[in-house]
Amino acid sequence: MGWSYRKSIKKGPFRLNLSRRGVGHSWGNRLFRITHSADGRRTLSVNLPGGFHWRKHLSSRSRS
């Protein structure tokens, strides 16, 4: 099994995520959050009371 590392630094609604793959960041609160991962994926998350959640992977920017 490989090794992993993850560290999250929070400052208000902004979160910086450090991992073995690189640096990602997210912005939002408990209910709504937009995440940009270290590998370039963007995700919109909606979390509702009672354990219900919805996630949508947003299109990543194409680089020419």
N, C-alpha and C positions, 0 to 999 in steps of 0.2 A: 504494500500500500504506500502511496506517495505521501509526501508531507504537505501541509497547508499552513497558511498564515492569514489572519484577518484581524484588522484593527480598525475601529470606527471612532472618529472624533466628531462630536456634536457641538455646534455653536448656534443656538436658536433653531430656526427652521432648516438650517443648512447642515449637511452631514458629509464628511470626507471619509471615504472608505479606502483603506490601504490593504492590499492583498499581494499574494505572490505574483499574480498576473499584472499588477500595476495599480494605478490610482483611479478611482471612480468617485462620483459625487452625486448627491441627491438633495432635493429641496422639497419641503412640504411639512405636513403634520401627520397625526395618527390616521386621519380619514383619507387624505389625498397626498400622493407623493409622486414626483417625477425623478427617475433615476437614470444616470448616464454611467454605464459600467466601464471598466477598464478596457474592455475589448471593443467599445464603440456602440454597444446596444443601448437603446433608449426605451424605457418602460414607464407607463402610467399605471399607478396602482390606486385602487379605491377599496378601503377596508370599512365594512359596516359592522355595527354591534351584532353580537350573536355568532361571530365566526364567519360571516359571509364576506367574500372578497372577490374582486374582479381585476384582472390585469390585461393590459393591451401592449403588445410590443409595437412601438412606433418605428417607422422606417428610418434607417440610419442614413446619414448623409453619404452620398456617393462621392468618391474622390477620383478626380481625373488625372 
